[in-house]
Structure formats: C-alpha cells, structure tokens
C-alpha cells in the first residue's frame, strides 16, 4: 500500500523549532544538508524573508 507522509516539525533533529529538521525528514534528506541549503537560500534572499518563513512555518506546522 501507499505510505502517506505528513509534514511535522521534528522532535529529534531540531535546532530551534524543528522546522528545517521536519522538512528534511519529510523529504528524506540529511538534516545538516537541509539547514545549510536553508541558510544559503535565506542569505541570498537578504535573510529577512527566510526568517519570516521560518517563524510562520513554526506557528503553522504541528510538532511531530
């Protein structure tokens, strides 16, 4: 059968709120690589949108 994946904030691979760790678990990738990519994307977009998106995701995505 099909396995349904649900996006949740990570409890195990969290640094601050578990948002990027949750995305890494959802996508099946290394959490450290996901954090590096997130930081690079945030810096390239002048950092503010990246922080804003993180906070919004922290409030919206339920904890796993």
N, CA, C and O atoms as a Tripos MOL2 file, in Angstrom:
@<TRIPOS>MOLECULE
protein
  256   255    64     0     0
PROTEIN
NO_CHARGES

@<TRIPOS>ATOM
      1 N           0.8290   -1.1860    0.0000 N.3       1 UNK1
      2 CA          0.0000    0.0000    0.0000 C.3       1 UNK1
      3 C           0.8760    1.2530    0.0000 C.2       1 UNK1
      4 O           2.0970    1.1920    0.1380 O.2       1 UNK1
      5 N           0.2050    2.3730   -0.1590 N.am      2 UNK2
      6 CA          0.9070    3.6410   -0.1810 C.3       2 UNK2
      7 C           1.0970    4.1560    1.2400 C.2       2 UNK2
      8 O           0.2050    4.0660    2.0830 O.2       2 UNK2
      9 N           2.2770    4.6920    1.4750 N.am      3 UNK3
     10 CA          2.5640    5.2720    2.7790 C.3       3 UNK3
     11 C           2.3520    6.7780    2.6790 C.2       3 UNK3
     12 O           2.9690    7.4380    1.8430 O.2       3 UNK3
     13 N           1.4910    7.3200    3.5210 N.am      4 UNK4
     14 CA          1.2590    8.7580    3.4950 C.3       4 UNK4
     15 C           2.2370    9.4320    4.4410 C.2       4 UNK4
     16 O           2.3990    9.0400    5.5970 O.2       4 UNK4
     17 N           2.8730   10.4440    3.9130 N.am      5 UNK5
     18 CA          3.8090   11.2120    4.7210 C.3       5 UNK5
     19 C           3.1310   12.4980    5.1540 C.2       5 UNK5
     20 O           2.4040   13.1180    4.3780 O.2       5 UNK5
     21 N           3.3680   12.8920    6.3790 N.am      6 UNK6
     22 CA          2.7890   14.1050    6.9200 C.3       6 UNK6
     23 C           3.9280   15.0120    7.3600 C.2       6 UNK6
     24 O           4.8580   14.5700    8.0360 O.2       6 UNK6
     25 N           3.8510   16.2700    6.9780 N.am      7 UNK7
     26 CA          4.8710   17.2350    7.3690 C.3       7 UNK7
     27 C           4.6430   17.6420    8.8210 C.2       7 UNK7
     28 O           3.5870   18.1660    9.1750 O.2       7 UNK7
     29 N           5.6360   17.3960    9.6400 N.am      8 UNK8
     30 CA          5.6010   17.7580   11.0540 C.3       8 UNK8
     31 C           6.9500   18.3370   11.4480 C.2       8 UNK8
     32 O           7.9730   18.0070   10.8470 O.2       8 UNK8
     33 N           6.9510   19.2040   12.4620 N.am      9 UNK9
     34 CA          8.2210   19.6980   12.9930 C.3       9 UNK9
     35 C           8.9080   18.5470   13.7150 C.2       9 UNK9
     36 O           8.2620   17.7510   14.3960 O.2       9 UNK9
     37 N          10.2110   18.4710   13.5580 N.am     10 UNK10
     38 CA         10.9540   17.3610   14.1200 C.3      10 UNK10
     39 C          11.1990   17.5330   15.6140 C.2      10 UNK10
     40 O          11.4750   18.6350   16.0890 O.2      10 UNK10
     41 N          11.0940   16.4430   16.3350 N.am     11 UNK11
     42 CA         11.4580   16.4350   17.7560 C.3      11 UNK11
     43 C          12.8890   15.9460   17.9500 C.2      11 UNK11
     44 O          13.5230   16.2370   18.9650 O.2      11 UNK11
     45 N          13.3890   15.2030   16.9670 N.am     12 UNK12
     46 CA         14.6890   14.5580   17.1140 C.3      12 UNK12
     47 C          15.8260   15.3620   16.4810 C.2      12 UNK12
     48 O          16.9330   15.3940   17.0170 O.2      12 UNK12
     49 N          15.5650   15.9950   15.3710 N.am     13 UNK13
     50 CA         16.6220   16.7220   14.6580 C.3      13 UNK13
     51 C          16.3610   18.2130   14.6840 C.2      13 UNK13
     52 O          16.4770   18.8830   13.6580 O.2      13 UNK13
     53 N          16.0130   18.7340   15.8350 N.am     14 UNK14
     54 CA         15.6960   20.1470   15.9320 C.3      14 UNK14
     55 C          16.8880   20.9300   16.4570 C.2      14 UNK14
     56 O          17.6760   20.4380   17.2650 O.2      14 UNK14
     57 N          16.9990   22.1620   15.9750 N.am     15 UNK15
     58 CA         17.9890   23.0940   16.4950 C.3      15 UNK15
     59 C          17.2610   24.2300   17.2190 C.2      15 UNK15
     60 O          17.6080   24.5810   18.3460 O.2      15 UNK15
     61 N          16.2670   24.7900   16.5700 N.am     16 UNK16
     62 CA         15.4840   25.8700   17.1770 C.3      16 UNK16
     63 C          14.0420   25.3940   17.3430 C.2      16 UNK16
     64 O          13.6020   25.1010   18.4550 O.2      16 UNK16
     65 N          13.3150   25.3200   16.2390 N.am     17 UNK17
     66 CA         11.9090   24.9360   16.3250 C.3      17 UNK17
     67 C          11.5900   23.6210   15.6480 C.2      17 UNK17
     68 O          10.4610   23.1380   15.7350 O.2      17 UNK17
     69 N          12.5650   23.0350   14.9730 N.am     18 UNK18
     70 CA         12.3530   21.7610   14.3100 C.3      18 UNK18
     71 C          11.7600   21.8600   12.9220 C.2      18 UNK18
     72 O          11.3850   20.8460   12.3330 O.2      18 UNK18
     73 N          11.6680   23.0890   12.3810 N.am     19 UNK19
     74 CA         11.0400   23.2820   11.0750 C.3      19 UNK19
     75 C          11.8880   22.6670    9.9670 C.2      19 UNK19
     76 O          11.3920   21.8550    9.1860 O.2      19 UNK19
     77 N          13.1520   23.0440    9.8930 N.am     20 UNK20
     78 CA         14.0160   22.5320    8.8230 C.3      20 UNK20
     79 C          14.2710   21.0360    9.0170 C.2      20 UNK20
     80 O          14.3450   20.2910    8.0390 O.2      20 UNK20
     81 N          14.4050   20.5950   10.2580 N.am     21 UNK21
     82 CA         14.5390   19.1620   10.5160 C.3      21 UNK21
     83 C          13.3180   18.3910   10.0690 C.2      21 UNK21
     84 O          13.4360   17.2780    9.5560 O.2      21 UNK21
     85 N          12.1430   18.9720   10.2580 N.am     22 UNK22
     86 CA         10.9050   18.3420    9.8030 C.3      22 UNK22
     87 C          10.8270   18.2590    8.2890 C.2      22 UNK22
     88 O          10.4000   17.2440    7.7380 O.2      22 UNK22
     89 N          11.2430   19.3380    7.6090 N.am     23 UNK23
     90 CA         11.2810   19.2980    6.1460 C.3      23 UNK23
     91 C          12.2780   18.2520    5.6550 C.2      23 UNK23
     92 O          12.0180   17.5590    4.6720 O.2      23 UNK23
     93 N          13.4230   18.1360    6.3390 N.am     24 UNK24
     94 CA         14.4280   17.1430    5.9450 C.3      24 UNK24
     95 C          13.8800   15.7330    6.1150 C.2      24 UNK24
     96 O          14.0740   14.8900    5.2390 O.2      24 UNK24
     97 N          13.2040   15.4620    7.2140 N.am     25 UNK25
     98 CA         12.6020   14.1380    7.4190 C.3      25 UNK25
     99 C          11.5340   13.8690    6.3700 C.2      25 UNK25
    100 O          11.4400   12.7570    5.8500 O.2      25 UNK25
    101 N          10.7310   14.8740    6.0570 N.am     26 UNK26
    102 CA          9.6630   14.7250    5.0710 C.3      26 UNK26
    103 C          10.2260   14.4200    3.6790 C.2      26 UNK26
    104 O           9.6830   13.5950    2.9450 O.2      26 UNK26
    105 N          11.3260   15.1010    3.3320 N.am     27 UNK27
    106 CA         11.9350   14.9130    2.0150 C.3      27 UNK27
    107 C          12.9300   13.7590    1.9720 C.2      27 UNK27
    108 O          13.4000   13.3870    0.8970 O.2      27 UNK27
    109 N          13.2540   13.1910    3.1320 N.am     28 UNK28
    110 CA         14.1800   12.0680    3.1880 C.3      28 UNK28
    111 C          15.6210   12.4690    2.9360 C.2      28 UNK28
    112 O          16.3630   11.7370    2.2810 O.2      28 UNK28
    113 N          16.0260   13.6230    3.4480 N.am     29 UNK29
    114 CA         17.3950   14.0700    3.2490 C.3      29 UNK29
    115 C          18.0750   14.3280    4.5870 C.2      29 UNK29
    116 O          17.4270   14.3300    5.6340 O.2      29 UNK29
    117 N          19.3670   14.5420    4.5450 N.am     30 UNK30
    118 CA         20.1540   14.7940    5.7440 C.3      30 UNK30
    119 C          19.7760   16.1560    6.3400 C.2      30 UNK30
    120 O          19.7480   17.1500    5.6140 O.2      30 UNK30
    121 N          19.4840   16.2230    7.6430 N.am     31 UNK31
    122 CA         19.0850   17.4890    8.2610 C.3      31 UNK31
    123 C          20.1650   18.5720    8.1730 C.2      31 UNK31
    124 O          19.8450   19.7520    8.0300 O.2      31 UNK31
    125 N          21.4250   18.1830    8.2570 N.am     32 UNK32
    126 CA         22.5020   19.1660    8.1640 C.3      32 UNK32
    127 C          22.5390   19.7910    6.7760 C.2      32 UNK32
    128 O          22.7090   21.0030    6.6460 O.2      32 UNK32
    129 N          22.3860   18.9850    5.7530 N.am     33 UNK33
    130 CA         22.3490   19.4980    4.3880 C.3      33 UNK33
    131 C          21.1450   20.4190    4.1970 C.2      33 UNK33
    132 O          21.2580   21.4560    3.5430 O.2      33 UNK33
    133 N          20.0140   20.0560    4.7520 N.am     34 UNK34
    134 CA         18.8200   20.8920    4.6450 C.3      34 UNK34
    135 C          19.0430   22.2370    5.3280 C.2      34 UNK34
    136 O          18.6100   23.2670    4.8100 O.2      34 UNK34
    137 N          19.7090   22.2470    6.4760 N.am     35 UNK35
    138 CA         19.9840   23.5030    7.1840 C.3      35 UNK35
    139 C          20.9340   24.3930    6.3860 C.2      35 UNK35
    140 O          20.7290   25.6030    6.2920 O.2      35 UNK35
    141 N          21.9650   23.7910    5.8180 N.am     36 UNK36
    142 CA         22.9200   24.5560    5.0140 C.3      36 UNK36
    143 C          22.2090   25.1750    3.8090 C.2      36 UNK36
    144 O          22.4130   26.3490    3.5000 O.2      36 UNK36
    145 N          21.3800   24.3900    3.1370 N.am     37 UNK37
    146 CA         20.6390   24.9120    1.9910 C.3      37 UNK37
    147 C          19.6830   26.0210    2.4130 C.2      37 UNK37
    148 O          19.5400   27.0170    1.7030 O.2      37 UNK37
    149 N          19.0320   25.8600    3.5510 N.am     38 UNK38
    150 CA         18.0990   26.8760    4.0390 C.3      38 UNK38
    151 C          18.8330   28.1790    4.3590 C.2      38 UNK38
    152 O          18.3550   29.2610    4.0180 O.2      38 UNK38
    153 N          19.9870   28.0780    5.0110 N.am     39 UNK39
    154 CA         20.7590   29.2770    5.3450 C.3      39 UNK39
    155 C          21.2480   29.9690    4.0740 C.2      39 UNK39
    156 O          21.1680   31.1920    3.9620 O.2      39 UNK39
    157 N          21.7500   29.1940    3.1230 N.am     40 UNK40
    158 CA         22.2030   29.7890    1.8650 C.3      40 UNK40
    159 C          21.0580   30.4800    1.1320 C.2      40 UNK40
    160 O          21.2300   31.5810    0.6070 O.2      40 UNK40
    161 N          19.9090   29.8490    1.0940 N.am     41 UNK41
    162 CA         18.7480   30.4450    0.4500 C.3      41 UNK41
    163 C          18.3070   31.7150    1.1780 C.2      41 UNK41
    164 O          17.9290   32.7000    0.5430 O.2      41 UNK41
    165 N          18.3540   31.6890    2.4930 N.am     42 UNK42
    166 CA         17.9610   32.8610    3.2820 C.3      42 UNK42
    167 C          18.9300   34.0220    3.0710 C.2      42 UNK42
    168 O          18.5040   35.1680    2.9260 O.2      42 UNK42
    169 N          20.2220   33.7300    3.0530 N.am     43 UNK43
    170 CA         21.2190   34.7850    2.8660 C.3      43 UNK43
    171 C          21.1040   35.3840    1.4640 C.2      43 UNK43
    172 O          21.2390   36.5950    1.2930 O.2      43 UNK43
    173 N          20.8600   34.5520    0.4810 N.am     44 UNK44
    174 CA         20.7210   35.0380   -0.9000 C.3      44 UNK44
    175 C          19.4590   35.8660   -1.0880 C.2      44 UNK44
    176 O          19.3720   36.6490   -2.0340 O.2      44 UNK44
    177 N          18.4860   35.7080   -0.2070 N.am     45 UNK45
    178 CA         17.2490   36.4760   -0.3130 C.3      45 UNK45
    179 C          17.2030   37.5860    0.7290 C.2      45 UNK45
    180 O          16.1220   38.0040    1.1450 O.2      45 UNK45
    181 N          18.3680   38.0640    1.1520 N.am     46 UNK46
    182 CA         18.5060   39.1590    2.1200 C.3      46 UNK46
    183 C          18.0640   38.7800    3.5310 C.2      46 UNK46
    184 O          17.7520   39.6630    4.3300 O.2      46 UNK46
    185 N          18.0290   37.4950    3.8550 N.am     47 UNK47
    186 CA         17.8080   36.9230    5.1920 C.3      47 UNK47
    187 C          16.4180   37.1720    5.7920 C.2      47 UNK47
    188 O          15.8780   36.2780    6.4430 O.2      47 UNK47
    189 N          15.8330   38.3320    5.6010 N.am     48 UNK48
    190 CA         14.5430   38.6120    6.2360 C.3      48 UNK48
    191 C          13.4400   37.6670    5.7880 C.2      48 UNK48
    192 O          12.7430   37.1230    6.6440 O.2      48 UNK48
    193 N          13.2410   37.4390    4.4810 N.am     49 UNK49
    194 CA         12.1670   36.5090    4.0940 C.3      49 UNK49
    195 C          12.3860   35.0970    4.6540 C.2      49 UNK49
    196 O          11.4200   34.4170    5.0000 O.2      49 UNK49
    197 N          13.6380   34.6530    4.7470 N.am     50 UNK50
    198 CA         13.9150   33.3310    5.2860 C.3      50 UNK50
    199 C          13.5150   33.2150    6.7450 C.2      50 UNK50
    200 O          12.9560   32.2010    7.1640 O.2      50 UNK50
    201 N          13.8020   34.2500    7.5160 N.am     51 UNK51
    202 CA         13.4260   34.2350    8.9360 C.3      51 UNK51
    203 C          11.9080   34.3210    9.0930 C.2      51 UNK51
    204 O          11.3300   33.6660    9.9600 O.2      51 UNK51
    205 N          11.2770   35.1210    8.2590 N.am     52 UNK52
    206 CA          9.8250   35.2640    8.3220 C.3      52 UNK52
    207 C           9.1310   33.9490    7.9690 C.2      52 UNK52
    208 O           8.1820   33.5470    8.6420 O.2      52 UNK52
    209 N           9.5980   33.2890    6.9300 N.am     53 UNK53
    210 CA          9.0300   31.9970    6.5280 C.3      53 UNK53
    211 C           9.2300   30.9690    7.6330 C.2      53 UNK53
    212 O           8.3320   30.1710    7.9020 O.2      53 UNK53
    213 N          10.3980   30.9760    8.2780 N.am     54 UNK54
    214 CA         10.6670   30.0400    9.3620 C.3      54 UNK54
    215 C           9.6800   30.2270   10.5110 C.2      54 UNK54
    216 O           9.1210   29.2560   11.0210 O.2      54 UNK54
    217 N           9.4710   31.4670   10.9090 N.am     55 UNK55
    218 CA          8.5580   31.7480   12.0280 C.3      55 UNK55
    219 C           7.1250   31.3560   11.6680 C.2      55 UNK55
    220 O           6.4120   30.7880   12.4950 O.2      55 UNK55
    221 N           6.7040   31.6540   10.4440 N.am     56 UNK56
    222 CA          5.3560   31.2810   10.0150 C.3      56 UNK56
    223 C           5.1990   29.7610   10.0210 C.2      56 UNK56
    224 O           4.1900   29.2370   10.4910 O.2      56 UNK56
    225 N           6.2060   29.0590    9.4930 N.am     57 UNK57
    226 CA          6.1550   27.5870    9.4960 C.3      57 UNK57
    227 C           6.1590   27.0420   10.9140 C.2      57 UNK57
    228 O           5.4850   26.0540   11.2020 O.2      57 UNK57
    229 N           6.9140   27.6790   11.8010 N.am     58 UNK58
    230 CA          6.9730   27.2550   13.1940 C.3      58 UNK58
    231 C           5.5860   27.3380   13.8390 C.2      58 UNK58
    232 O           5.2200   26.4870   14.6500 O.2      58 UNK58
    233 N           4.8300   28.3540   13.4780 N.am     59 UNK59
    234 CA          3.4970   28.5380   14.0450 C.3      59 UNK59
    235 C           2.4600   27.6180   13.3970 C.2      59 UNK59
    236 O           1.5110   27.1980   14.0590 O.2      59 UNK59
    237 N           2.6320   27.3020   12.1170 N.am     60 UNK60
    238 CA          1.6120   26.5600   11.3790 C.3      60 UNK60
    239 C           1.8030   25.0480   11.4340 C.2      60 UNK60
    240 O           0.8350   24.3080   11.6070 O.2      60 UNK60
    241 N           3.0440   24.5850   11.2890 N.am     61 UNK61
    242 CA          3.3060   23.1400   11.1950 C.3      61 UNK61
    243 C           3.2340   22.5170   12.5900 C.2      61 UNK61
    244 O           3.9060   22.9890   13.5080 O.2      61 UNK61
    245 N           2.4410   21.4780   12.7610 N.am     62 UNK62
    246 CA          2.3310   20.8320   14.0850 C.3      62 UNK62
    247 C           3.6040   20.0630   14.4340 C.2      62 UNK62
    248 O           4.3450   19.6280   13.5520 O.2      62 UNK62
    249 N           3.8420   19.9050   15.7220 N.am     63 UNK63
    250 CA          5.0050   19.1670   16.1820 C.3      63 UNK63
    251 C           4.7670   17.6650   16.0360 C.2      63 UNK63
    252 O           3.6640   17.1680   16.2620 O.2      63 UNK63
    253 N           5.8210   16.9630   15.6570 N.am     64 UNK64
    254 CA          5.7090   15.5140   15.4420 C.3      64 UNK64
    255 C           5.6960   14.7270   16.7130 C.2      64 UNK64
    256 O           5.6060   13.5000   16.6790 O.2      64 UNK64
@<TRIPOS>BOND
     1     1     2 1
     2     2     3 1
     3     3     4 2
     4     3     5 am
     5     5     6 1
     6     6     7 1
     7     7     8 2
     8     7     9 am
     9     9    10 1
    10    10    11 1
    11    11    12 2
    12    11    13 am
    13    13    14 1
    14    14    15 1
    15    15    16 2
    16    15    17 am
    17    17    18 1
    18    18    19 1
    19    19    20 2
    20    19    21 am
    21    21    22 1
    22    22    23 1
    23    23    24 2
    24    23    25 am
    25    25    26 1
    26    26    27 1
    27    27    28 2
    28    27    29 am
    29    29    30 1
    30    30    31 1
    31    31    32 2
    32    31    33 am
    33    33    34 1
    34    34    35 1
    35    35    36 2
    36    35    37 am
    37    37    38 1
    38    38    39 1
    39    39    40 2
    40    39    41 am
    41    41    42 1
    42    42    43 1
    43    43    44 2
    44    43    45 am
    45    45    46 1
    46    46    47 1
    47    47    48 2
    48    47    49 am
    49    49    50 1
    50    50    51 1
    51    51    52 2
    52    51    53 am
    53    53    54 1
    54    54    55 1
    55    55    56 2
    56    55    57 am
    57    57    58 1
    58    58    59 1
    59    59    60 2
    60    59    61 am
    61    61    62 1
    62    62    63 1
    63    63    64 2
    64    63    65 am
    65    65    66 1
    66    66    67 1
    67    67    68 2
    68    67    69 am
    69    69    70 1
    70    70    71 1
    71    71    72 2
    72    71    73 am
    73    73    74 1
    74    74    75 1
    75    75    76 2
    76    75    77 am
    77    77    78 1
    78    78    79 1
    79    79    80 2
    80    79    81 am
    81    81    82 1
    82    82    83 1
    83    83    84 2
    84    83    85 am
    85    85    86 1
    86    86    87 1
    87    87    88 2
    88    87    89 am
    89    89    90 1
    90    90    91 1
    91    91    92 2
    92    91    93 am
    93    93    94 1
    94    94    95 1
    95    95    96 2
    96    95    97 am
    97    97    98 1
    98    98    99 1
    99    99   100 2
   100    99   101 am
   101   101   102 1
   102   102   103 1
   103   103   104 2
   104   103   105 am
   105   105   106 1
   106   106   107 1
   107   107   108 2
   108   107   109 am
   109   109   110 1
   110   110   111 1
   111   111   112 2
   112   111   113 am
   113   113   114 1
   114   114   115 1
   115   115   116 2
   116   115   117 am
   117   117   118 1
   118   118   119 1
   119   119   120 2
   120   119   121 am
   121   121   122 1
   122   122   123 1
   123   123   124 2
   124   123   125 am
   125   125   126 1
   126   126   127 1
   127   127   128 2
   128   127   129 am
   129   129   130 1
   130   130   131 1
   131   131   132 2
   132   131   133 am
   133   133   134 1
   134   134   135 1
   135   135   136 2
   136   135   137 am
   137   137   138 1
   138   138   139 1
   139   139   140 2
   140   139   141 am
   141   141   142 1
   142   142   143 1
   143   143   144 2
   144   143   145 am
   145   145   146 1
   146   146   147 1
   147   147   148 2
   148   147   149 am
   149   149   150 1
   150   150   151 1
   151   151   152 2
   152   151   153 am
   153   153   154 1
   154   154   155 1
   155   155   156 2
   156   155   157 am
   157   157   158 1
   158   158   159 1
   159   159   160 2
   160   159   161 am
   161   161   162 1
   162   162   163 1
   163   163   164 2
   164   163   165 am
   165   165   166 1
   166   166   167 1
   167   167   168 2
   168   167   169 am
   169   169   170 1
   170   170   171 1
   171   171   172 2
   172   171   173 am
   173   173   174 1
   174   174   175 1
   175   175   176 2
   176   175   177 am
   177   177   178 1
   178   178   179 1
   179   179   180 2
   180   179   181 am
   181   181   182 1
   182   182   183 1
   183   183   184 2
   184   183   185 am
   185   185   186 1
   186   186   187 1
   187   187   188 2
   188   187   189 am
   189   189   190 1
   190   190   191 1
   191   191   192 2
   192   191   193 am
   193   193   194 1
   194   194   195 1
   195   195   196 2
   196   195   197 am
   197   197   198 1
   198   198   199 1
   199   199   200 2
   200   199   201 am
   201   201   202 1
   202   202   203 1
   203   203   204 2
   204   203   205 am
   205   205   206 1
   206   206   207 1
   207   207   208 2
   208   207   209 am
   209   209   210 1
   210   210   211 1
   211   211   212 2
   212   211   213 am
   213   213   214 1
   214   214   215 1
   215   215   216 2
   216   215   217 am
   217   217   218 1
   218   218   219 1
   219   219   220 2
   220   219   221 am
   221   221   222 1
   222   222   223 1
   223   223   224 2
   224   223   225 am
   225   225   226 1
   226   226   227 1
   227   227   228 2
   228   227   229 am
   229   229   230 1
   230   230   231 1
   231   231   232 2
   232   231   233 am
   233   233   234 1
   234   234   235 1
   235   235   236 2
   236   235   237 am
   237   237   238 1
   238   238   239 1
   239   239   240 2
   240   239   241 am
   241   241   242 1
   242   242   243 1
   243   243   244 2
   244   243   245 am
   245   245   246 1
   246   246   247 1
   247   247   248 2
   248   247   249 am
   249   249   250 1
   250   250   251 1
   251   251   252 2
   252   251   253 am
   253   253   254 1
   254   254   255 1
   255   255   256 2
@<TRIPOS>SUBSTRUCTURE
     1 UNK1         2 RESIDUE 1 A UNK
     2 UNK2         6 RESIDUE 1 A UNK
     3 UNK3        10 RESIDUE 1 A UNK
     4 UNK4        14 RESIDUE 1 A UNK
     5 UNK5        18 RESIDUE 1 A UNK
     6 UNK6        22 RESIDUE 1 A UNK
     7 UNK7        26 RESIDUE 1 A UNK
     8 UNK8        30 RESIDUE 1 A UNK
     9 UNK9        34 RESIDUE 1 A UNK
    10 UNK10       38 RESIDUE 1 A UNK
    11 UNK11       42 RESIDUE 1 A UNK
    12 UNK12       46 RESIDUE 1 A UNK
    13 UNK13       50 RESIDUE 1 A UNK
    14 UNK14       54 RESIDUE 1 A UNK
    15 UNK15       58 RESIDUE 1 A UNK
    16 UNK16       62 RESIDUE 1 A UNK
    17 UNK17       66 RESIDUE 1 A UNK
    18 UNK18       70 RESIDUE 1 A UNK
    19 UNK19       74 RESIDUE 1 A UNK
    20 UNK20       78 RESIDUE 1 A UNK
    21 UNK21       82 RESIDUE 1 A UNK
    22 UNK22       86 RESIDUE 1 A UNK
    23 UNK23       90 RESIDUE 1 A UNK
    24 UNK24       94 RESIDUE 1 A UNK
    25 UNK25       98 RESIDUE 1 A UNK
    26 UNK26      102 RESIDUE 1 A UNK
    27 UNK27      106 RESIDUE 1 A UNK
    28 UNK28      110 RESIDUE 1 A UNK
    29 UNK29      114 RESIDUE 1 A UNK
    30 UNK30      118 RESIDUE 1 A UNK
    31 UNK31      122 RESIDUE 1 A UNK
    32 UNK32      126 RESIDUE 1 A UNK
    33 UNK33      130 RESIDUE 1 A UNK
    34 UNK34      134 RESIDUE 1 A UNK
    35 UNK35      138 RESIDUE 1 A UNK
    36 UNK36      142 RESIDUE 1 A UNK
    37 UNK37      146 RESIDUE 1 A UNK
    38 UNK38      150 RESIDUE 1 A UNK
    39 UNK39      154 RESIDUE 1 A UNK
    40 UNK40      158 RESIDUE 1 A UNK
    41 UNK41      162 RESIDUE 1 A UNK
    42 UNK42      166 RESIDUE 1 A UNK
    43 UNK43      170 RESIDUE 1 A UNK
    44 UNK44      174 RESIDUE 1 A UNK
    45 UNK45      178 RESIDUE 1 A UNK
    46 UNK46      182 RESIDUE 1 A UNK
    47 UNK47      186 RESIDUE 1 A UNK
    48 UNK48      190 RESIDUE 1 A UNK
    49 UNK49      194 RESIDUE 1 A UNK
    50 UNK50      198 RESIDUE 1 A UNK
    51 UNK51      202 RESIDUE 1 A UNK
    52 UNK52      206 RESIDUE 1 A UNK
    53 UNK53      210 RESIDUE 1 A UNK
    54 UNK54      214 RESIDUE 1 A UNK
    55 UNK55      218 RESIDUE 1 A UNK
    56 UNK56      222 RESIDUE 1 A UNK
    57 UNK57      226 RESIDUE 1 A UNK
    58 UNK58      230 RESIDUE 1 A UNK
    59 UNK59      234 RESIDUE 1 A UNK
    60 UNK60      238 RESIDUE 1 A UNK
    61 UNK61      242 RESIDUE 1 A UNK
    62 UNK62      246 RESIDUE 1 A UNK
    63 UNK63      250 RESIDUE 1 A UNK
    64 UNK64      254 RESIDUE 1 A UNK
